Amino acid sequence: MPEDRHVVAILAGGESRRMNRLDKALVEIAGRRLIDIVVDRLLPQASRVVISGPSDFETGLTVVPDEPDTPRGPVAGVLAVRRWLAANEPGSDGFVTAPVDGPFVARDLVERLTRQNRSAIGSDMLGEHPAFGYWRTIDLDLAFPQVPPGSDLPLRTLAMLCDARLEVFDDTRSLFNLNDPEDLRLARKVLEG
């Protein structure tokens, strides 16, 4: 795999509690599903895009489902992708994650997160956004033995265990994700003009 091309995993396994359990991947904005918007923004940046979640949402991309007896939430997705990477891309030093509900994901996200030989998470003036991350395999292999199965470990804590650096984005839209109906309304306003 060329050094400047990386596997990117779209985190699409959330329960979407604040959106009435609506599957955010299938939410339409400007006539397009969120999953398609995010895939289109990430494909040019990656050697391969996979979906960490229950389905490929008819994209044809590889699905990496969560495994039993692992932490819950997005950390389960990161662990599943790490294990998938070991079996399918063993020469890779790490992978990038982005959430399925990030319709404005930066077109240089992968380049910026991977430019140093360290795990990294996105940050902006609103705070840290660990779903936008670069996870080095060596860091994850050291961190995961410290994570109890079944725990609700936040991604932010996993990033700390990986000694992830912060990559600061000036444009807060780059790391925006839809957490509630108001976020969806704002995203529709931007993308539908």
PETA-V759146 format. One record per residue. N is the residue number from 1. RES is the residue in one letter. OMEGA is omega as a letter, one per 30 degrees, with the letter a starting at -180 (none if undefined). NEAR is the number of other C-alpha atoms within 10 Angstrom. Layout:
BEGIN
N:RES:OMEGA:NEAR + N:RES:OMEGA:NEAR
END
This chain:
BEGIN
1:M:l:11 + 2:P:a:7 + 3:E:a:9 + 4:D:l:12 + 5:R:a:17 + 6:H:l:22 + 7:V:l:25 + 8:V:l:26 + 9:A:l:29 + 10:I:a:29 + 11:L:a:26 + 12:A:a:26 + 13:G:a:23 + 14:G:a:21 + 15:E:l:13 + 16:S:a:15 + 17:R:a:11 + 18:R:l:11 + 19:M:l:16 + 20:N:l:10 + 21:R:l:10 + 22:L:l:13 + 23:D:a:17 + 24:K:l:23 + 25:A:a:23 + 26:L:l:15 + 27:V:a:14 + 28:E:l:15 + 29:I:a:18 + 30:A:l:14 + 31:G:a:10 + 32:R:l:11 + 33:R:l:16 + 34:L:a:22 + 35:I:a:25 + 36:D:l:18 + 37:I:a:20 + 38:V:l:21 + 39:V:a:22 + 40:D:l:13 + 41:R:a:18 + 42:L:a:24 + 43:L:a:15 + 44:P:a:14 + 45:Q:a:19 + 46:A:l:19 + 47:S:l:15 + 48:R:l:18 + 49:V:l:22 + 50:V:l:22 + 51:I:l:29 + 52:S:a:30 + 53:G:a:23 + 54:P:a:13 + 55:S:l:17 + 56:D:l:17 + 57:F:l:16 + 58:E:l:8 + 59:T:a:13 + 60:G:l:10 + 61:L:l:14 + 62:T:l:15 + 63:V:l:21 + 64:V:a:25 + 65:P:l:18 + 66:D:l:22 + 67:E:l:13 + 68:P:l:11 + 69:D:l:11 + 70:T:l:19 + 71:P:l:22 + 72:R:l:18 + 73:G:a:19 + 74:P:l:24 + 75:V:l:25 + 76:A:l:27 + 77:G:l:27 + 78:V:l:27 + 79:L:l:19 + 80:A:l:19 + 81:V:l:29 + 82:R:l:22 + 83:R:l:17 + 84:W:a:15 + 85:L:a:19 + 86:A:a:14 + 87:A:a:10 + 88:N:l:11 + 89:E:a:15 + 90:P:l:13 + 91:G:a:10 + 92:S:l:17 + 93:D:a:17 + 94:G:l:25 + 95:F:a:26 + 96:V:l:27 + 97:T:l:28 + 98:A:a:29 + 99:P:l:29 + 100:V:a:29 + 101:D:l:27 + 102:G:a:26 + 103:P:a:27 + 104:F:a:19 + 105:V:a:22 + 106:A:l:22 + 107:R:l:15 + 108:D:a:13 + 109:L:a:23 + 110:V:l:25 + 111:E:a:16 + 112:R:a:17 + 113:L:a:25 + 114:T:a:24 + 115:R:l:13 + 116:Q:a:10 + 117:N:l:11 + 118:R:l:18 + 119:S:a:27 + 120:A:l:26 + 121:I:l:27 + 122:G:l:24 + 123:S:l:22 + 124:D:a:18 + 125:M:l:10 + 126:L:l:9 + 127:G:a:11 + 128:E:a:16 + 129:H:a:21 + 130:P:l:24 + 131:A:l:24 + 132:F:a:30 + 133:G:l:30 + 134:Y:a:31 + 135:W:l:25 + 136:R:a:21 + 137:T:a:20 + 138:I:l:13 + 139:D:l:19 + 140:L:a:19 + 141:D:l:14 + 142:L:a:11 + 143:A:a:17 + 144:F:l:17 + 145:P:l:9 + 146:Q:a:10 + 147:V:a:16 + 148:P:l:12 + 149:P:l:15 + 150:G:a:13 + 151:S:l:14 + 152:D:a:15 + 153:L:l:17 + 154:P:l:14 + 155:L:l:20 + 156:R:l:16 + 157:T:l:15 + 158:L:l:21 + 159:A:l:24 + 160:M:l:14 + 161:L:l:16 + 162:C:a:22 + 163:D:a:14 + 164:A:l:22 + 165:R:l:18 + 166:L:l:18 + 167:E:a:22 + 168:V:l:18 + 169:F:l:16 + 170:D:a:11 + 171:D:a:13 + 172:T:l:15 + 173:R:a:15 + 174:S:a:20 + 175:L:l:28 + 176:F:l:21 + 177:N:a:21 + 178:L:l:21 + 179:N:a:15 + 180:D:a:13 + 181:P:l:12 + 182:E:l:11 + 183:D:l:15 + 184:L:l:20 + 185:R:l:12 + 186:L:l:12 + 187:A:l:21 + 188:R:l:16 + 189:K:a:12 + 190:V:a:12 + 191:L:l:12 + 192:E:l:10 + 193:G:none:7
END
